[in-house]
Amino acid sequence: MQQLLVGMKVPFRIVERIDAAMLAEIRTLLAPAVECLSDEELATLKRWIKGGGRLLFTRKTGTHDEH
């Protein structure tokens, strides 16, 4: 995914955690193969999406919890 974005000259950043403050700064979140998401992160994502955020994810994203 990173090579594709670089090749297309799309500005992006890599984040370690999903939280409301980070999501407030972006319009679209790409989550390629992010297997582990906490309940808090999932709830935060749902609120963000309901508020107009766009989420693109790939296979296996969110298939495991934080443990």
Predicted model as a PDB file, atoms N, CA, C, CB and O in Angstrom, pLDDT in the B-factor column:
MODEL        1                                                                  
ATOM      1  N   MET A   1       0.828  -1.180   0.000  1.00 78.00           N  
ATOM      2  CA  MET A   1       0.000   0.000   0.000  1.00 78.00           C  
ATOM      3  C   MET A   1       0.878   1.251   0.000  1.00 78.00           C  
ATOM      4  CB  MET A   1      -0.945  -0.006   1.207  1.00 78.00           C  
ATOM      5  O   MET A   1       0.603   2.212  -0.718  1.00 78.00           O  
ATOM      6  N   GLN A   2       1.938   1.229   0.813  1.00 83.00           N  
ATOM      7  CA  GLN A   2       2.812   2.396   0.900  1.00 83.00           C  
ATOM      8  C   GLN A   2       3.456   2.693  -0.449  1.00 83.00           C  
ATOM      9  CB  GLN A   2       3.892   2.179   1.965  1.00 83.00           C  
ATOM     10  O   GLN A   2       3.527   3.855  -0.850  1.00 83.00           O  
ATOM     11  N   GLN A   3       3.920   1.685  -1.146  1.00 89.00           N  
ATOM     12  CA  GLN A   3       4.543   1.894  -2.454  1.00 89.00           C  
ATOM     13  C   GLN A   3       3.559   2.487  -3.452  1.00 89.00           C  
ATOM     14  CB  GLN A   3       5.099   0.580  -2.991  1.00 89.00           C  
ATOM     15  O   GLN A   3       3.927   3.341  -4.258  1.00 89.00           O  
ATOM     16  N   LEU A   4       2.317   2.038  -3.401  1.00 87.00           N  
ATOM     17  CA  LEU A   4       1.294   2.568  -4.290  1.00 87.00           C  
ATOM     18  C   LEU A   4       1.062   4.051  -4.024  1.00 87.00           C  
ATOM     19  CB  LEU A   4      -0.013   1.788  -4.125  1.00 87.00           C  
ATOM     20  O   LEU A   4       1.004   4.848  -4.961  1.00 87.00           O  
ATOM     21  N   LEU A   5       0.930   4.424  -2.764  1.00 86.00           N  
ATOM     22  CA  LEU A   5       0.701   5.832  -2.423  1.00 86.00           C  
ATOM     23  C   LEU A   5       1.882   6.705  -2.825  1.00 86.00           C  
ATOM     24  CB  LEU A   5       0.437   5.977  -0.926  1.00 86.00           C  
ATOM     25  O   LEU A   5       1.699   7.803  -3.350  1.00 86.00           O  
ATOM     26  N   VAL A   6       3.085   6.219  -2.579  1.00 92.00           N  
ATOM     27  CA  VAL A   6       4.283   6.976  -2.977  1.00 92.00           C  
ATOM     28  C   VAL A   6       4.320   7.134  -4.495  1.00 92.00           C  
ATOM     29  CB  VAL A   6       5.576   6.271  -2.475  1.00 92.00           C  
ATOM     30  O   VAL A   6       4.568   8.224  -5.010  1.00 92.00           O  
ATOM     31  N   GLY A   7       4.070   6.032  -5.202  1.00 94.00           N  
ATOM     32  CA  GLY A   7       4.089   6.075  -6.665  1.00 94.00           C  
ATOM     33  C   GLY A   7       3.064   7.025  -7.242  1.00 94.00           C  
ATOM     34  O   GLY A   7       3.301   7.642  -8.281  1.00 94.00           O  
ATOM     35  N   MET A   8       1.925   7.150  -6.576  1.00 93.00           N  
ATOM     36  CA  MET A   8       0.861   8.033  -7.045  1.00 93.00           C  
ATOM     37  C   MET A   8       0.981   9.447  -6.472  1.00 93.00           C  
ATOM     38  CB  MET A   8      -0.490   7.447  -6.682  1.00 93.00           C  
ATOM     39  O   MET A   8       0.158  10.318  -6.755  1.00 93.00           O  
ATOM     40  N   LYS A   9       2.022   9.659  -5.661  1.00 94.00           N  
ATOM     41  CA  LYS A   9       2.282  10.955  -5.034  1.00 94.00           C  
ATOM     42  C   LYS A   9       1.098  11.441  -4.183  1.00 94.00           C  
ATOM     43  CB  LYS A   9       2.605  11.991  -6.105  1.00 94.00           C  
ATOM     44  O   LYS A   9       0.719  12.612  -4.214  1.00 94.00           O  
ATOM     45  N   VAL A  10       0.536  10.501  -3.431  1.00 88.00           N  
ATOM     46  CA  VAL A  10      -0.564  10.815  -2.519  1.00 88.00           C  
ATOM     47  C   VAL A  10       0.035  11.081  -1.144  1.00 88.00           C  
ATOM     48  CB  VAL A  10      -1.622   9.650  -2.465  1.00 88.00           C  
ATOM     49  O   VAL A  10       0.743  10.221  -0.620  1.00 88.00           O  
ATOM     50  N   PRO A  11      -0.222  12.238  -0.542  1.00 88.00           N  
ATOM     51  CA  PRO A  11       0.324  12.498   0.788  1.00 88.00           C  
ATOM     52  C   PRO A  11      -0.335  11.563   1.813  1.00 88.00           C  
ATOM     53  CB  PRO A  11       0.111  13.988   1.187  1.00 88.00           C  
ATOM     54  O   PRO A  11      -1.547  11.351   1.786  1.00 88.00           O  
ATOM     55  N   PHE A  12       0.483  11.013   2.713  1.00 87.00           N  
ATOM     56  CA  PHE A  12      -0.033  10.097   3.722  1.00 87.00           C  
ATOM     57  C   PHE A  12       0.879  10.105   4.931  1.00 87.00           C  
ATOM     58  CB  PHE A  12      -0.168   8.672   3.156  1.00 87.00           C  
ATOM     59  O   PHE A  12       1.993  10.628   4.889  1.00 87.00           O  
ATOM     60  N   ARG A  13       0.387   9.516   6.008  1.00 85.00           N  
ATOM     61  CA  ARG A  13       1.224   9.306   7.188  1.00 85.00           C  
ATOM     62  C   ARG A  13       0.831   7.972   7.804  1.00 85.00           C  
ATOM     63  CB  ARG A  13       1.069  10.479   8.224  1.00 85.00           C  
ATOM     64  O   ARG A  13      -0.293   7.500   7.633  1.00 85.00           O  
ATOM     65  N   ILE A  14       1.751   7.385   8.507  1.00 85.00           N  
ATOM     66  CA  ILE A  14       1.526   6.113   9.180  1.00 85.00           C  
ATOM     67  C   ILE A  14       1.279   6.409  10.655  1.00 85.00           C  
ATOM     68  CB  ILE A  14       2.741   5.135   8.988  1.00 85.00           C  
ATOM     69  O   ILE A  14       2.024   7.173  11.269  1.00 85.00           O  
ATOM     70  N   VAL A  15       0.249   5.815  11.219  1.00 85.00           N  
ATOM     71  CA  VAL A  15      -0.097   6.064  12.616  1.00 85.00           C  
ATOM     72  C   VAL A  15       0.023   4.767  13.417  1.00 85.00           C  
ATOM     73  CB  VAL A  15      -1.530   6.647  12.732  1.00 85.00           C  
ATOM     74  O   VAL A  15      -0.147   3.669  12.887  1.00 85.00           O  
ATOM     75  N   GLU A  16       0.314   4.923  14.684  1.00 83.00           N  
ATOM     76  CA  GLU A  16       0.465   3.770  15.574  1.00 83.00           C  
ATOM     77  C   GLU A  16      -0.848   3.354  16.223  1.00 83.00           C  
ATOM     78  CB  GLU A  16       1.482   4.078  16.649  1.00 83.00           C  
ATOM     79  O   GLU A  16      -1.105   2.169  16.434  1.00 83.00           O  
ATOM     80  N   ARG A  17      -1.682   4.356  16.538  1.00 84.00           N  
ATOM     81  CA  ARG A  17      -2.945   4.083  17.222  1.00 84.00           C  
ATOM     82  C   ARG A  17      -4.073   4.861  16.557  1.00 84.00           C  
ATOM     83  CB  ARG A  17      -2.848   4.447  18.721  1.00 84.00           C  
ATOM     84  O   ARG A  17      -3.862   5.910  15.949  1.00 84.00           O  
ATOM     85  N   ILE A  18      -5.259   4.322  16.690  1.00 89.00           N  
ATOM     86  CA  ILE A  18      -6.440   5.005  16.181  1.00 89.00           C  
ATOM     87  C   ILE A  18      -7.114   5.688  17.361  1.00 89.00           C  
ATOM     88  CB  ILE A  18      -7.417   4.012  15.456  1.00 89.00           C  
ATOM     89  O   ILE A  18      -7.560   5.025  18.297  1.00 89.00           O  
ATOM     90  N   ASP A  19      -7.188   7.016  17.316  1.00 93.00           N  
ATOM     91  CA  ASP A  19      -7.891   7.745  18.366  1.00 93.00           C  
ATOM     92  C   ASP A  19      -8.594   8.955  17.755  1.00 93.00           C  
ATOM     93  CB  ASP A  19      -6.909   8.185  19.488  1.00 93.00           C  
ATOM     94  O   ASP A  19      -8.307   9.347  16.624  1.00 93.00           O  
ATOM     95  N   ALA A  20      -9.513   9.537  18.512  1.00 95.00           N  
ATOM     96  CA  ALA A  20     -10.339  10.627  18.008  1.00 95.00           C  
ATOM     97  C   ALA A  20      -9.511  11.833  17.566  1.00 95.00           C  
ATOM     98  CB  ALA A  20     -11.329  11.051  19.068  1.00 95.00           C  
ATOM     99  O   ALA A  20      -9.832  12.462  16.557  1.00 95.00           O  
ATOM    100  N   ALA A  21      -8.462  12.160  18.297  1.00 94.00           N  
ATOM    101  CA  ALA A  21      -7.631  13.320  17.947  1.00 94.00           C  
ATOM    102  C   ALA A  21      -6.974  13.127  16.580  1.00 94.00           C  
ATOM    103  CB  ALA A  21      -6.552  13.554  19.024  1.00 94.00           C  
ATOM    104  O   ALA A  21      -6.943  14.053  15.769  1.00 94.00           O  
ATOM    105  N   MET A  22      -6.453  11.937  16.327  1.00 93.00           N  
ATOM    106  CA  MET A  22      -5.810  11.659  15.040  1.00 93.00           C  
ATOM    107  C   MET A  22      -6.844  11.679  13.924  1.00 93.00           C  
ATOM    108  CB  MET A  22      -5.082  10.295  15.072  1.00 93.00           C  
ATOM    109  O   MET A  22      -6.599  12.249  12.860  1.00 93.00           O  
ATOM    110  N   LEU A  23      -7.995  11.064  14.156  1.00 94.00           N  
ATOM    111  CA  LEU A  23      -9.026  11.002  13.127  1.00 94.00           C  
ATOM    112  C   LEU A  23      -9.598  12.378  12.798  1.00 94.00           C  
ATOM    113  CB  LEU A  23     -10.138  10.078  13.566  1.00 94.00           C  
ATOM    114  O   LEU A  23     -10.054  12.599  11.676  1.00 94.00           O  
ATOM    115  N   ALA A  24      -9.582  13.292  13.743  1.00 94.00           N  
ATOM    116  CA  ALA A  24     -10.097  14.641  13.509  1.00 94.00           C  
ATOM    117  C   ALA A  24      -9.278  15.383  12.458  1.00 94.00           C  
ATOM    118  CB  ALA A  24     -10.107  15.433  14.810  1.00 94.00           C  
ATOM    119  O   ALA A  24      -9.763  16.341  11.856  1.00 94.00           O  
ATOM    120  N   GLU A  25      -8.052  14.950  12.237  1.00 91.00           N  
ATOM    121  CA  GLU A  25      -7.148  15.616  11.300  1.00 91.00           C  
ATOM    122  C   GLU A  25      -7.207  15.040   9.888  1.00 91.00           C  
ATOM    123  CB  GLU A  25      -5.740  15.529  11.811  1.00 91.00           C  
ATOM    124  O   GLU A  25      -6.570  15.583   8.986  1.00 91.00           O  
ATOM    125  N   ILE A  26      -7.952  13.960   9.671  1.00 91.00           N  
ATOM    126  CA  ILE A  26      -7.955  13.306   8.353  1.00 91.00           C  
ATOM    127  C   ILE A  26      -9.379  13.073   7.864  1.00 91.00           C  
ATOM    128  CB  ILE A  26      -7.193  11.967   8.413  1.00 91.00           C  
ATOM    129  O   ILE A  26     -10.332  13.103   8.644  1.00 91.00           O  
ATOM    130  N   ARG A  27      -9.507  12.841   6.560  1.00 91.00           N  
ATOM    131  CA  ARG A  27     -10.817  12.551   5.969  1.00 91.00           C  
ATOM    132  C   ARG A  27     -10.953  11.090   5.578  1.00 91.00           C  
ATOM    133  CB  ARG A  27     -11.051  13.427   4.753  1.00 91.00           C  
ATOM    134  O   ARG A  27     -12.056  10.544   5.566  1.00 91.00           O  
ATOM    135  N   THR A  28      -9.814  10.448   5.252  1.00 92.00           N  
ATOM    136  CA  THR A  28      -9.837   9.062   4.801  1.00 92.00           C  
ATOM    137  C   THR A  28      -8.767   8.277   5.537  1.00 92.00           C  
ATOM    138  CB  THR A  28      -9.629   8.971   3.272  1.00 92.00           C  
ATOM    139  O   THR A  28      -7.628   8.727   5.657  1.00 92.00           O  
ATOM    140  N   LEU A  29      -9.137   7.100   6.029  1.00 91.00           N  
ATOM    141  CA  LEU A  29      -8.197   6.216   6.709  1.00 91.00           C  
ATOM    142  C   LEU A  29      -8.094   4.919   5.925  1.00 91.00           C  
ATOM    143  CB  LEU A  29      -8.637   5.945   8.177  1.00 91.00           C  
ATOM    144  O   LEU A  29      -9.102   4.264   5.661  1.00 91.00           O  
ATOM    145  N   LEU A  30      -6.865   4.548   5.549  1.00 87.00           N  
ATOM    146  CA  LEU A  30      -6.604   3.260   4.917  1.00 87.00           C  
ATOM    147  C   LEU A  30      -6.079   2.330   5.992  1.00 87.00           C  
ATOM    148  CB  LEU A  30      -5.591   3.388   3.724  1.00 87.00           C  
ATOM    149  O   LEU A  30      -5.114   2.656   6.682  1.00 87.00           O  
ATOM    150  N   ALA A  31      -6.708   1.177   6.138  1.00 83.00           N  
ATOM    151  CA  ALA A  31      -6.296   0.207   7.154  1.00 83.00           C  
ATOM    152  C   ALA A  31      -5.973  -1.124   6.470  1.00 83.00           C  
ATOM    153  CB  ALA A  31      -7.411   0.021   8.238  1.00 83.00           C  
ATOM    154  O   ALA A  31      -6.793  -2.042   6.475  1.00 83.00           O  
ATOM    155  N   PRO A  32      -4.777  -1.223   5.883  1.00 80.00           N  
ATOM    156  CA  PRO A  32      -4.421  -2.455   5.187  1.00 80.00           C  
ATOM    157  C   PRO A  32      -3.921  -3.520   6.159  1.00 80.00           C  
ATOM    158  CB  PRO A  32      -3.359  -2.174   4.127  1.00 80.00           C  
ATOM    159  O   PRO A  32      -2.865  -3.360   6.771  1.00 80.00           O  
ATOM    160  N   ALA A  33      -4.674  -4.596   6.298  1.00 77.00           N  
ATOM    161  CA  ALA A  33      -4.287  -5.750   7.120  1.00 77.00           C  
ATOM    162  C   ALA A  33      -3.982  -5.377   8.573  1.00 77.00           C  
ATOM    163  CB  ALA A  33      -3.075  -6.426   6.512  1.00 77.00           C  
ATOM    164  O   ALA A  33      -3.020  -5.877   9.157  1.00 77.00           O  
ATOM    165  N   VAL A  34      -4.800  -4.501   9.152  1.00 79.00           N  
ATOM    166  CA  VAL A  34      -4.674  -4.138  10.563  1.00 79.00           C  
ATOM    167  C   VAL A  34      -5.450  -5.195  11.347  1.00 79.00           C  
ATOM    168  CB  VAL A  34      -5.217  -2.664  10.853  1.00 79.00           C  
ATOM    169  O   VAL A  34      -6.623  -5.000  11.665  1.00 79.00           O  
ATOM    170  N   GLU A  35      -4.795  -6.307  11.657  1.00 75.00           N  
ATOM    171  CA  GLU A  35      -5.496  -7.446  12.236  1.00 75.00           C  
ATOM    172  C   GLU A  35      -6.057  -7.191  13.617  1.00 75.00           C  
ATOM    173  CB  GLU A  35      -4.588  -8.604  12.295  1.00 75.00           C  
ATOM    174  O   GLU A  35      -7.121  -7.716  13.948  1.00 75.00           O  
ATOM    175  N   CYS A  36      -5.377  -6.401  14.435  1.00 80.00           N  
ATOM    176  CA  CYS A  36      -5.760  -6.254  15.836  1.00 80.00           C  
ATOM    177  C   CYS A  36      -6.259  -4.847  16.121  1.00 80.00           C  
ATOM    178  CB  CYS A  36      -4.584  -6.587  16.748  1.00 80.00           C  
ATOM    179  O   CYS A  36      -5.520  -3.873  15.979  1.00 80.00           O  
ATOM    180  N   LEU A  37      -7.534  -4.751  16.528  1.00 81.00           N  
ATOM    181  CA  LEU A  37      -8.122  -3.476  16.921  1.00 81.00           C  
ATOM    182  C   LEU A  37      -8.802  -3.662  18.267  1.00 81.00           C  
ATOM    183  CB  LEU A  37      -9.132  -2.956  15.847  1.00 81.00           C  
ATOM    184  O   LEU A  37      -9.461  -4.676  18.498  1.00 81.00           O  
ATOM    185  N   SER A  38      -8.646  -2.698  19.146  1.00 84.00           N  
ATOM    186  CA  SER A  38      -9.293  -2.782  20.454  1.00 84.00           C  
ATOM    187  C   SER A  38     -10.764  -2.389  20.327  1.00 84.00           C  
ATOM    188  CB  SER A  38      -8.572  -1.873  21.486  1.00 84.00           C  
ATOM    189  O   SER A  38     -11.172  -1.802  19.325  1.00 84.00           O  
ATOM    190  N   ASP A  39     -11.544  -2.712  21.336  1.00 86.00           N  
ATOM    191  CA  ASP A  39     -12.948  -2.300  21.360  1.00 86.00           C  
ATOM    192  C   ASP A  39     -13.064  -0.786  21.314  1.00 86.00           C  
ATOM    193  CB  ASP A  39     -13.649  -2.845  22.608  1.00 86.00           C  
ATOM    194  O   ASP A  39     -13.958  -0.246  20.663  1.00 86.00           O  
ATOM    195  N   GLU A  40     -12.161  -0.104  22.005  1.00 91.00           N  
ATOM    196  CA  GLU A  40     -12.158   1.363  22.017  1.00 91.00           C  
ATOM    197  C   GLU A  40     -11.873   1.922  20.625  1.00 91.00           C  
ATOM    198  CB  GLU A  40     -11.117   1.891  23.020  1.00 91.00           C  
ATOM    199  O   GLU A  40     -12.525   2.870  20.187  1.00 91.00           O  
ATOM    200  N   GLU A  41     -10.895   1.331  19.929  1.00 89.00           N  
ATOM    201  CA  GLU A  41     -10.573   1.787  18.576  1.00 89.00           C  
ATOM    202  C   GLU A  41     -11.750   1.561  17.627  1.00 89.00           C  
ATOM    203  CB  GLU A  41      -9.324   1.063  18.050  1.00 89.00           C  
ATOM    204  O   GLU A  41     -12.049   2.419  16.796  1.00 89.00           O  
ATOM    205  N   LEU A  42     -12.415   0.416  17.747  1.00 88.00           N  
ATOM    206  CA  LEU A  42     -13.571   0.136  16.893  1.00 88.00           C  
ATOM    207  C   LEU A  42     -14.696   1.132  17.148  1.00 88.00           C  
ATOM    208  CB  LEU A  42     -14.073  -1.293  17.126  1.00 88.00           C  
ATOM    209  O   LEU A  42     -15.319   1.621  16.205  1.00 88.00           O  
ATOM    210  N   ALA A  43     -14.959   1.434  18.417  1.00 93.00           N  
ATOM    211  CA  ALA A  43     -15.999   2.409  18.757  1.00 93.00           C  
ATOM    212  C   ALA A  43     -15.647   3.791  18.213  1.00 93.00           C  
ATOM    213  CB  ALA A  43     -16.199   2.475  20.281  1.00 93.00           C  
ATOM    214  O   ALA A  43     -16.510   4.501  17.698  1.00 93.00           O  
ATOM    215  N   THR A  44     -14.375   4.165  18.331  1.00 95.00           N  
ATOM    216  CA  THR A  44     -13.910   5.461  17.822  1.00 95.00           C  
ATOM    217  C   THR A  44     -14.081   5.527  16.311  1.00 95.00           C  
ATOM    218  CB  THR A  44     -12.432   5.700  18.202  1.00 95.00           C  
ATOM    219  O   THR A  44     -14.524   6.546  15.780  1.00 95.00           O  
ATOM    220  N   LEU A  45     -13.734   4.448  15.615  1.00 93.00           N  
ATOM    221  CA  LEU A  45     -13.901   4.397  14.160  1.00 93.00           C  
ATOM    222  C   LEU A  45     -15.372   4.514  13.765  1.00 93.00           C  
ATOM    223  CB  LEU A  45     -13.311   3.097  13.603  1.00 93.00           C  
ATOM    224  O   LEU A  45     -15.704   5.228  12.819  1.00 93.00           O  
ATOM    225  N   LYS A  46     -16.239   3.830  14.469  1.00 94.00           N  
ATOM    226  CA  LYS A  46     -17.670   3.893  14.152  1.00 94.00           C  
ATOM    227  C   LYS A  46     -18.199   5.315  14.286  1.00 94.00           C  
ATOM    228  CB  LYS A  46     -18.464   2.951  15.065  1.00 94.00           C  
ATOM    229  O   LYS A  46     -18.939   5.787  13.422  1.00 94.00           O  
ATOM    230  N   ARG A  47     -17.824   6.000  15.364  1.00 96.00           N  
ATOM    231  CA  ARG A  47     -18.257   7.393  15.555  1.00 96.00           C  
ATOM    232  C   ARG A  47     -17.726   8.280  14.430  1.00 96.00           C  
ATOM    233  CB  ARG A  47     -17.778   7.929  16.926  1.00 96.00           C  
ATOM    234  O   ARG A  47     -18.447   9.125  13.900  1.00 96.00           O  
ATOM    235  N   TRP A  48     -16.472   8.080  14.079  1.00 96.00           N  
ATOM    236  CA  TRP A  48     -15.832   8.880  13.041  1.00 96.00           C  
ATOM    237  C   TRP A  48     -16.520   8.661  11.693  1.00 96.00           C  
ATOM    238  CB  TRP A  48     -14.335   8.532  12.940  1.00 96.00           C  
ATOM    239  O   TRP A  48     -16.763   9.617  10.957  1.00 96.00           O  
ATOM    240  N   ILE A  49     -16.832   7.415  11.374  1.00 95.00           N  
ATOM    241  CA  ILE A  49     -17.501   7.106  10.110  1.00 95.00           C  
ATOM    242  C   ILE A  49     -18.897   7.727  10.082  1.00 95.00           C  
ATOM    243  CB  ILE A  49     -17.589   5.578   9.900  1.00 95.00           C  
ATOM    244  O   ILE A  49     -19.306   8.297   9.071  1.00 95.00           O  
ATOM    245  N   LYS A  50     -19.621   7.616  11.188  1.00 96.00           N  
ATOM    246  CA  LYS A  50     -20.959   8.225  11.251  1.00 96.00           C  
ATOM    247  C   LYS A  50     -20.894   9.738  11.080  1.00 96.00           C  
ATOM    248  CB  LYS A  50     -21.638   7.883  12.582  1.00 96.00           C  
ATOM    249  O   LYS A  50     -21.855  10.355  10.622  1.00 96.00           O  
ATOM    250  N   GLY A  51     -19.766  10.334  11.446  1.00 96.00           N  
ATOM    251  CA  GLY A  51     -19.565  11.767  11.282  1.00 96.00           C  
ATOM    252  C   GLY A  51     -19.047  12.158   9.909  1.00 96.00           C  
ATOM    253  O   GLY A  51     -18.789  13.337   9.664  1.00 96.00           O  
ATOM    254  N   GLY A  52     -18.889  11.194   9.007  1.00 96.00           N  
ATOM    255  CA  GLY A  52     -18.466  11.506   7.639  1.00 96.00           C  
ATOM    256  C   GLY A  52     -17.095  11.005   7.241  1.00 96.00           C  
ATOM    257  O   GLY A  52     -16.685  11.194   6.095  1.00 96.00           O  
ATOM    258  N   GLY A  53     -16.366  10.365   8.161  1.00 95.00           N  
ATOM    259  CA  GLY A  53     -15.052   9.819   7.820  1.00 95.00           C  
ATOM    260  C   GLY A  53     -15.166   8.648   6.859  1.00 95.00           C  
ATOM    261  O   GLY A  53     -16.180   7.950   6.833  1.00 95.00           O  
ATOM    262  N   ARG A  54     -14.123   8.438   6.071  1.00 94.00           N  
ATOM    263  CA  ARG A  54     -14.114   7.341   5.099  1.00 94.00           C  
ATOM    264  C   ARG A  54     -13.051   6.330   5.505  1.00 94.00           C  
ATOM    265  CB  ARG A  54     -13.851   7.869   3.653  1.00 94.00           C  
ATOM    266  O   ARG A  54     -11.900   6.690   5.754  1.00 94.00           O  
ATOM    267  N   LEU A  55     -13.440   5.080   5.569  1.00 91.00           N  
ATOM    268  CA  LEU A  55     -12.539   3.997   5.963  1.00 91.00           C  
ATOM    269  C   LEU A  55     -12.432   2.988   4.835  1.00 91.00           C  
ATOM    270  CB  LEU A  55     -13.028   3.311   7.259  1.00 91.00           C  
ATOM    271  O   LEU A  55     -13.437   2.465   4.352  1.00 91.00           O  
ATOM    272  N   LEU A  56     -11.203   2.723   4.422  1.00 87.00           N  
ATOM    273  CA  LEU A  56     -10.915   1.672   3.443  1.00 87.00           C  
ATOM    274  C   LEU A  56     -10.039   0.643   4.140  1.00 87.00           C  
ATOM    275  CB  LEU A  56     -10.211   2.248   2.146  1.00 87.00           C  
ATOM    276  O   LEU A  56      -9.018   0.992   4.733  1.00 87.00           O  
ATOM    277  N   PHE A  57     -10.428  -0.606   4.071  1.00 81.00           N  
ATOM    278  CA  PHE A  57      -9.648  -1.640   4.737  1.00 81.00           C  
ATOM    279  C   PHE A  57      -9.499  -2.855   3.834  1.00 81.00           C  
ATOM    280  CB  PHE A  57     -10.301  -2.039   6.067  1.00 81.00           C  
ATOM    281  O   PHE A  57     -10.232  -3.016   2.858  1.00 81.00           O  
ATOM    282  N   THR A  58      -8.542  -3.703   4.174  1.00 78.00           N  
ATOM    283  CA  THR A  58      -8.305  -4.919   3.401  1.00 78.00           C  
ATOM    284  C   THR A  58      -8.563  -6.136   4.273  1.00 78.00           C  
ATOM    285  CB  THR A  58      -6.864  -4.948   2.841  1.00 78.00           C  
ATOM    286  O   THR A  58      -8.826  -6.031   5.471  1.00 78.00           O  
ATOM    287  N   ARG A  59      -8.481  -7.266   3.646  1.00 69.00           N  
ATOM    288  CA  ARG A  59      -8.727  -8.559   4.286  1.00 69.00           C  
ATOM    289  C   ARG A  59      -8.016  -8.679   5.629  1.00 69.00           C  
ATOM    290  CB  ARG A  59      -8.285  -9.686   3.371  1.00 69.00           C  
ATOM    291  O   ARG A  59      -6.878  -8.234   5.772  1.00 69.00           O  
ATOM    292  N   LYS A  60      -8.664  -9.263   6.584  1.00 64.00           N  
ATOM    293  CA  LYS A  60      -8.176  -9.545   7.929  1.00 64.00           C  
ATOM    294  C   LYS A  60      -8.184  -8.342   8.869  1.00 64.00           C  
ATOM    295  CB  LYS A  60      -6.798 -10.082   7.844  1.00 64.00           C  
ATOM    296  O   LYS A  60      -7.863  -8.497  10.048  1.00 64.00           O  
ATOM    297  N   THR A  61      -8.532  -7.168   8.397  1.00 58.00           N  
ATOM    298  CA  THR A  61      -8.568  -6.012   9.289  1.00 58.00           C  
ATOM    299  C   THR A  61      -9.610  -6.222  10.378  1.00 58.00           C  
ATOM    300  CB  THR A  61      -8.866  -4.724   8.499  1.00 58.00           C  
ATOM    301  O   THR A  61     -10.768  -6.522  10.088  1.00 58.00           O  
ATOM    302  N   GLY A  62      -9.199  -6.064  11.622  1.00 55.00           N  
ATOM    303  CA  GLY A  62     -10.108  -6.171  12.746  1.00 55.00           C  
ATOM    304  C   GLY A  62     -10.564  -7.573  13.091  1.00 55.00           C  
ATOM    305  O   GLY A  62     -11.587  -7.736  13.756  1.00 55.00           O  
ATOM    306  N   THR A  63      -9.831  -8.600  12.654  1.00 57.00           N  
ATOM    307  CA  THR A  63     -10.243  -9.964  12.950  1.00 57.00           C  
ATOM    308  C   THR A  63      -9.822 -10.414  14.347  1.00 57.00           C  
ATOM    309  CB  THR A  63      -9.672 -10.904  11.918  1.00 57.00           C  
ATOM    310  O   THR A  63     -10.245 -11.476  14.804  1.00 57.00           O  
ATOM    311  N   HIS A  64      -9.001  -9.629  15.027  1.00 58.00           N  
ATOM    312  CA  HIS A  64      -8.546  -9.956  16.397  1.00 58.00           C  
ATOM    313  C   HIS A  64      -8.752  -8.727  17.286  1.00 58.00           C  
ATOM    314  CB  HIS A  64      -7.024 -10.406  16.409  1.00 58.00           C  
ATOM    315  O   HIS A  64      -8.709  -7.588  16.821  1.00 58.00           O  
ATOM    316  N   ASP A  65      -8.978  -8.991  18.574  1.00 60.00           N  
ATOM    317  CA  ASP A  65      -9.091  -7.865  19.496  1.00 60.00           C  
ATOM    318  C   ASP A  65      -7.702  -7.533  20.048  1.00 60.00           C  
ATOM    319  CB  ASP A  65     -10.090  -8.188  20.655  1.00 60.00           C  
ATOM    320  O   ASP A  65      -6.701  -8.090  19.596  1.00 60.00           O  
ATOM    321  N   GLU A  66      -7.646  -6.638  21.013  1.00 59.00           N  
ATOM    322  CA  GLU A  66      -6.344  -6.159  21.503  1.00 59.00           C  
ATOM    323  C   GLU A  66      -5.557  -7.220  22.277  1.00 59.00           C  
ATOM    324  CB  GLU A  66      -6.549  -4.952  22.388  1.00 59.00           C  
ATOM    325  O   GLU A  66      -4.367  -7.037  22.535  1.00 59.00           O  
ATOM    326  N   HIS A  67      -6.198  -8.305  22.643  1.00 57.00           N  
ATOM    327  CA  HIS A  67      -5.514  -9.345  23.403  1.00 57.00           C  
ATOM    328  C   HIS A  67      -5.053 -10.450  22.478  1.00 57.00           C  
ATOM    329  CB  HIS A  67      -6.425  -9.912  24.496  1.00 57.00           C  
ATOM    330  O   HIS A  67      -4.452 -11.425  22.930  1.00 57.00           O  
TER     331      HIS A  67                                                      
ENDMDL                                                                          
END                                                                             
